[in-house]
Amino acid sequence: MEELKKRFVAVKLDTDTGPRAEEYLKLQEERFRQPARPLYIVLSADGKTELAREWGSHSADSFLEFLRSVP
């Protein structure tokens, strides 16, 4: 787990609730062309290149496997 904490910065856009939910959902649909929730996108450090994408519910083990598979 420690290796993943060093490689990734978690950012959450709450597209279901909160004062900016509608704005965040629009951003998700426009930038990533995917309305599915939950949606997990891994971007390069500069935020310009998508490295990996996954959506839907996962067990903790399968989500860790997804993160470990990111180049």
C-alpha positions in Angstrom: 0.0 0.0 0.0 2.9 2.4 0.8 4.2 2.1 -2.8 0.8 3.2 -4.1 0.6 6.2 -1.7 3.9 7.4 -3.3 2.7 6.9 -6.9 -0.8 8.5 -6.7 -2.6 11.5 -5.5 -6.3 10.9 -4.9 -8.7 13.5 -6.1 -12.5 13.1 -5.7 -15.2 14.9 -7.6 -18.5 14.2 -5.9 -21.0 14.0 -8.8 -23.9 12.7 -6.7 -24.3 15.3 -3.9 -23.0 18.6 -2.8 -23.2 22.2 -4.1 -21.0 21.5 -7.1 -22.3 18.0 -8.0 -23.9 19.1 -11.3 -20.8 21.0 -12.4 -18.5 18.0 -11.6 -20.8 15.6 -13.5 -20.7 17.9 -16.5 -16.9 18.0 -16.2 -16.7 14.3 -16.0 -18.9 13.8 -19.1 -17.1 16.5 -21.2 -13.5 15.7 -20.3 -13.7 11.9 -20.0 -16.7 11.2 -22.1 -18.0 8.8 -19.6 -21.1 9.3 -17.4 -20.6 6.0 -15.4 -20.2 6.3 -11.7 -18.0 5.5 -10.0 -15.4 6.4 -12.5 -11.7 6.1 -11.8 -9.2 7.9 -14.1 -5.4 7.8 -13.6 -3.7 10.8 -15.2 -0.1 11.6 -15.8 1.5 14.0 -13.3 0.8 17.0 -15.6 -2.8 15.9 -15.9 -2.7 15.8 -19.7 -2.4 12.1 -20.5 -4.9 9.4 -19.4 -2.9 6.4 -18.2 -5.8 4.1 -17.1 -9.5 4.0 -16.7 -11.9 1.8 -14.7 -15.6 2.2 -13.7 -18.0 0.4 -11.5 -17.8 -1.1 -8.0 -14.8 -3.2 -7.1 -13.6 -5.2 -4.2 -10.6 -3.7 -2.4 -8.3 -6.4 -3.9 -9.4 -5.8 -7.5 -9.1 -2.1 -7.1 -5.5 -2.5 -5.8 -4.8 -4.8 -8.8 -6.1 -2.0 -11.1 -3.8 0.6 -9.5 -0.8 -1.7 -9.6 -1.4 -2.3 -13.3 -1.0 1.4 -14.2 2.3 2.0 -16.0 
